[in-house]
């Protein structure tokens, strides 16, 4: 294992692969949490702002402990800078709000409103199988909520991605780590849309970024089209995560009604031509099925 260095900001310890200057943080406020286990190449901070309000800061430029050739600091800076226009274009009640962004001496920072809640894929605290079995796991706790509540949470995700496609974007690297759920208010928020792309495109990578649990066949195929039909699959896979048992897509493991199951199983059809033609079409079918199942 590569050696790491121990750092501390306002009494909060964290690890990097090498030292880095964070003098710029002081002007934002006091650090109360550091997220240093992410594999995106970014380092994130919870900060109590000078105005007494909490903010979330995503920073690229430091050599994080999971940094590799794909998420090296220079590339992380590039992707974080590129994400600014995406957050601005896709402003939505379900998406975390970007407040400001700026360059630092050695990196780039994006400042968001703080969102209360818990990430449904906190893999550093609850790696599988703990995610499914540990009552403290946010995912486990979410699965204990009523089917109606989980359907409503999924509908917020769907509504956002209908807008994503309407505004000409394709979701990339969307998975349960992009979800923050507030158990007190029962509200779902989406974060980490940094790799969403404007316009349909062709897969030039082979295996693309993302969690294989949510990825369509074309996201593994060099030269395959990436578009709204791809996202129909992603959202169907997400529905199975929130209302079924993820990769076990059998009806026996499905918690909602049969009509909704038939909609979602069509969404994850390996054959593109058999899926819904758009996220909006999926959304309409979803609404009809929910009414049928009542």
C-alpha positions as CSV (number, residue, x, y, z in Angstrom):
1,X,0.0,0.0,0.0
2,X,1.3,3.5,-0.9
3,X,2.4,5.6,2.1
4,X,0.1,8.4,3.0
5,X,0.6,11.7,4.8
6,X,-1.6,12.8,7.7
7,X,-3.0,16.4,7.5
8,X,-5.4,18.3,9.7
9,X,-7.7,21.3,9.2
10,X,-9.4,23.0,12.1
11,X,-8.8,19.8,14.1
12,X,-10.2,17.4,11.5
13,X,-7.7,14.8,10.4
14,X,-7.5,13.4,6.8
15,X,-5.1,11.6,4.5
16,X,-3.4,12.4,1.2
17,X,-0.6,10.7,-0.8
18,X,1.5,13.9,-0.5
19,X,1.4,17.3,1.3
20,X,-0.8,20.0,-0.1
21,X,-1.6,23.6,0.8
22,X,-5.1,24.5,1.9
23,X,-4.5,28.1,3.0
24,X,-7.4,29.2,0.8
25,X,-10.0,27.4,2.9
26,X,-9.7,29.8,5.9
27,X,-11.6,32.5,3.9
28,X,-14.6,30.2,3.6
29,X,-15.0,29.3,7.2
30,X,-14.3,26.4,9.6
31,X,-13.9,22.8,8.4
32,X,-16.1,20.4,10.3
33,X,-15.7,17.3,8.0
34,X,-13.4,16.0,5.4
35,X,-14.3,13.4,2.8
36,X,-10.9,11.9,1.8
37,X,-12.0,8.4,0.7
38,X,-13.5,9.3,-2.7
39,X,-12.2,7.6,-5.8
40,X,-13.0,10.5,-8.1
41,X,-9.7,12.3,-7.5
42,X,-11.5,15.0,-5.6
43,X,-11.3,15.9,-2.0
44,X,-14.4,17.4,-0.3
45,X,-15.1,19.4,2.8
46,X,-18.0,20.3,5.0
47,X,-17.4,23.9,6.1
48,X,-19.3,26.2,8.5
49,X,-19.3,29.4,6.6
50,X,-18.5,32.8,8.1
51,X,-22.2,33.6,7.8
52,X,-23.1,30.6,10.0
53,X,-24.4,28.5,7.1
54,X,-22.9,25.2,6.2
55,X,-21.4,24.7,2.7
56,X,-20.0,21.7,0.8
57,X,-16.7,22.3,-1.1
58,X,-15.4,19.9,-3.7
59,X,-11.7,20.4,-4.5
60,X,-9.4,19.1,-7.2
61,X,-5.7,19.4,-7.2
62,X,-4.6,17.4,-4.2
63,X,-3.2,13.9,-4.6
64,X,-5.9,11.8,-2.9
65,X,-5.3,8.4,-1.4
66,X,-7.2,6.7,-4.2
67,X,-5.7,8.8,-7.0
68,X,-4.6,6.8,-10.1
69,X,-3.7,7.4,-13.7
70,X,-7.4,8.2,-14.5
71,X,-8.0,10.6,-11.6
72,X,-4.6,12.3,-11.3
73,X,-4.7,15.9,-9.9
74,X,-4.4,17.6,-13.3
75,X,-7.2,15.5,-14.8
76,X,-9.4,16.0,-11.7
77,X,-9.0,19.7,-12.1
78,X,-10.0,19.5,-15.7
79,X,-13.2,17.5,-15.0
80,X,-14.2,19.7,-12.0
81,X,-13.8,22.9,-14.1
82,X,-15.8,21.3,-16.9
83,X,-18.6,20.4,-14.5
84,X,-19.4,24.0,-13.6
85,X,-21.4,24.6,-16.8
86,X,-23.2,21.3,-16.2
87,X,-24.5,22.3,-12.8
88,X,-25.4,25.7,-14.1
89,X,-27.3,24.3,-17.1
90,X,-29.1,21.6,-15.1
91,X,-30.3,23.7,-12.1
92,X,-33.1,21.8,-10.5
93,X,-34.8,21.4,-7.1
94,X,-33.4,17.8,-6.8
95,X,-29.9,18.8,-7.7
96,X,-27.4,20.3,-5.2
97,X,-26.9,24.0,-5.8
98,X,-23.6,25.4,-7.0
99,X,-22.9,28.7,-5.2
100,X,-19.5,29.7,-6.6
101,X,-16.3,28.3,-8.1
102,X,-12.7,29.5,-8.2
103,X,-9.1,28.6,-8.9
104,X,-6.6,28.2,-6.1
105,X,-2.8,28.3,-6.3
106,X,-2.7,24.6,-6.9
107,X,-6.2,23.5,-7.8
108,X,-9.9,24.3,-8.3
109,X,-12.8,24.5,-5.9
110,X,-16.6,24.4,-6.3
111,X,-18.8,25.6,-3.4
112,X,-22.3,24.1,-3.0
113,X,-25.1,24.6,-0.5
114,X,-24.8,22.0,2.2
115,X,-27.5,19.3,1.9
116,X,-28.6,17.4,5.0
117,X,-28.9,13.6,4.5
118,X,-26.8,10.5,3.9
119,X,-25.2,9.1,0.8
120,X,-27.0,5.8,-0.1
121,X,-23.6,4.3,-1.2
122,X,-21.2,5.3,1.6
123,X,-18.9,2.4,0.5
124,X,-16.0,3.6,2.8
125,X,-18.2,3.1,5.9
126,X,-20.4,0.2,4.7
127,X,-18.7,-1.9,2.0
128,X,-20.8,-4.8,0.7
129,X,-22.2,-6.9,2.2
130,X,-22.6,-4.5,5.1
131,X,-24.5,-2.1,2.8
132,X,-27.3,-4.6,2.6
133,X,-27.2,-6.1,6.1
134,X,-26.0,-3.5,8.6
135,X,-29.0,-1.6,10.1
136,X,-26.7,1.4,10.4
137,X,-26.2,1.5,6.6
138,X,-28.1,4.3,4.9
139,X,-29.0,2.0,2.1
140,X,-30.3,-0.6,4.5
141,X,-32.3,2.1,6.3
142,X,-33.7,3.4,3.1
143,X,-34.9,-0.1,2.1
144,X,-36.9,-0.2,5.4
145,X,-39.0,2.8,4.3
146,X,-42.5,2.2,2.9
147,X,-42.8,1.3,-0.8
148,X,-44.8,4.5,-1.4
149,X,-42.0,6.6,0.1
150,X,-39.3,4.9,-2.0
151,X,-41.4,5.3,-5.1
152,X,-41.7,9.0,-4.4
153,X,-37.9,9.2,-4.0
154,X,-37.4,7.4,-7.3
155,X,-39.9,9.8,-9.0
156,X,-37.7,12.8,-8.0
157,X,-34.8,11.0,-9.7
158,X,-36.8,10.4,-12.8
159,X,-38.2,14.0,-12.9
160,X,-34.6,15.3,-12.8
161,X,-33.4,13.0,-15.6
162,X,-36.4,13.9,-17.8
163,X,-35.1,17.5,-17.6
164,X,-31.5,16.3,-18.2
165,X,-32.6,14.7,-21.5
166,X,-34.9,17.6,-22.4
167,X,-31.9,20.0,-22.0
168,X,-29.8,17.9,-24.3
169,X,-27.6,16.0,-21.8
170,X,-26.7,12.4,-21.2
171,X,-26.1,11.1,-17.7
172,X,-22.7,9.5,-17.2
173,X,-21.5,7.8,-14.0
174,X,-24.9,8.0,-12.3
175,X,-25.2,5.5,-9.4
176,X,-26.4,5.3,-5.8
177,X,-23.3,7.3,-4.7
178,X,-25.0,10.2,-6.5
179,X,-27.9,10.1,-4.1
180,X,-28.3,11.9,-0.8
181,X,-31.4,11.0,1.2
182,X,-32.7,13.1,4.2
183,X,-34.5,10.6,6.4
184,X,-36.0,13.3,8.6
185,X,-37.6,15.3,5.7
186,X,-37.9,12.2,3.4
187,X,-36.3,14.1,0.5
188,X,-33.9,12.9,-2.2
189,X,-31.1,15.0,-3.6
190,X,-28.7,14.3,-6.4
191,X,-25.0,15.2,-6.4
192,X,-21.9,14.4,-8.4
193,X,-23.1,14.9,-12.0
194,X,-19.6,16.1,-13.0
195,X,-19.3,13.7,-16.0
196,X,-22.7,14.3,-17.6
197,X,-22.3,15.1,-21.3
198,X,-24.0,17.6,-23.6
199,X,-25.5,15.8,-26.5
200,X,-25.5,12.1,-27.6
201,X,-22.0,10.7,-28.2
202,X,-20.2,7.5,-29.0
203,X,-18.4,5.3,-26.5
204,X,-14.7,5.8,-27.2
205,X,-13.5,4.2,-23.9
206,X,-14.8,0.6,-23.9
207,X,-15.7,0.3,-20.2
208,X,-16.9,3.8,-19.3
209,X,-16.9,5.4,-15.9
210,X,-19.4,4.2,-13.4
211,X,-20.6,1.4,-11.2
212,X,-21.3,-1.7,-13.2
213,X,-24.4,-2.3,-11.2
214,X,-26.1,0.6,-13.0
215,X,-24.4,0.5,-16.4
216,X,-26.0,-0.5,-19.7
217,X,-24.4,-3.0,-22.1
218,X,-23.4,-0.1,-24.4
219,X,-21.4,1.4,-21.6
220,X,-19.0,-1.5,-22.0
221,X,-18.9,-1.5,-25.8
222,X,-16.4,0.5,-27.8
223,X,-18.2,2.5,-30.5
224,X,-21.7,2.1,-29.0
225,X,-24.1,5.0,-29.0
226,X,-24.7,6.9,-25.7
227,X,-27.9,8.7,-25.4
228,X,-31.3,8.9,-23.7
229,X,-32.0,5.2,-24.3
230,X,-28.8,4.5,-22.3
231,X,-30.2,6.5,-19.5
232,X,-33.5,4.6,-19.6
233,X,-31.4,1.6,-18.6
234,X,-29.5,3.5,-15.9
235,X,-32.8,4.6,-14.3
236,X,-34.3,1.2,-14.6
237,X,-31.3,-0.2,-12.8
238,X,-31.7,2.5,-10.1
239,X,-35.3,1.5,-9.6
240,X,-34.2,-2.0,-9.0
241,X,-31.7,-0.7,-6.5
242,X,-34.3,1.3,-4.6
243,X,-37.3,-1.1,-5.0
244,X,-35.8,-4.5,-5.7
245,X,-32.5,-6.2,-4.9
246,X,-30.2,-4.4,-7.4
247,X,-28.8,-7.1,-9.8
248,X,-31.3,-9.7,-8.8
249,X,-34.1,-8.3,-11.0
250,X,-36.5,-11.1,-10.4
251,X,-40.1,-10.3,-9.5
252,X,-39.7,-12.3,-6.3
253,X,-37.3,-9.6,-5.0
254,X,-39.4,-6.7,-6.2
255,X,-41.2,-4.7,-3.5
256,X,-43.6,-2.7,-5.6
257,X,-46.5,-3.7,-7.8
258,X,-46.5,-5.9,-10.9
259,X,-47.4,-3.1,-13.4
260,X,-44.4,-1.1,-12.2
261,X,-42.2,-4.1,-12.4
262,X,-43.1,-4.6,-16.0
263,X,-42.1,-1.0,-16.8
264,X,-38.8,-1.3,-15.0
265,X,-37.8,-4.7,-16.4
266,X,-38.4,-3.3,-19.9
267,X,-36.2,-0.3,-19.1
268,X,-33.2,-2.6,-18.4
269,X,-33.6,-4.8,-21.5
270,X,-30.2,-5.5,-22.8
271,X,-31.5,-4.8,-26.3
272,X,-31.7,-1.0,-26.8
273,X,-34.6,-1.3,-29.3
274,X,-36.7,-3.0,-26.7
275,X,-36.4,-0.2,-24.1
276,X,-38.3,3.0,-23.9
277,X,-37.2,5.6,-26.5
278,X,-36.6,8.3,-23.9
279,X,-36.6,9.0,-20.2
280,X,-39.8,11.0,-20.7
281,X,-41.5,8.0,-22.2
282,X,-40.2,5.9,-19.2
283,X,-41.6,8.6,-16.9
284,X,-45.1,8.4,-18.5
285,X,-45.2,4.6,-18.3
286,X,-44.0,4.8,-14.7
287,X,-46.9,7.1,-13.7
288,X,-49.5,4.9,-15.4
289,X,-48.1,1.8,-13.7
290,X,-48.2,3.4,-10.3
291,X,-51.9,4.2,-10.8
292,X,-52.6,0.6,-11.9
293,X,-50.8,-0.8,-8.9
294,X,-52.9,1.2,-6.4
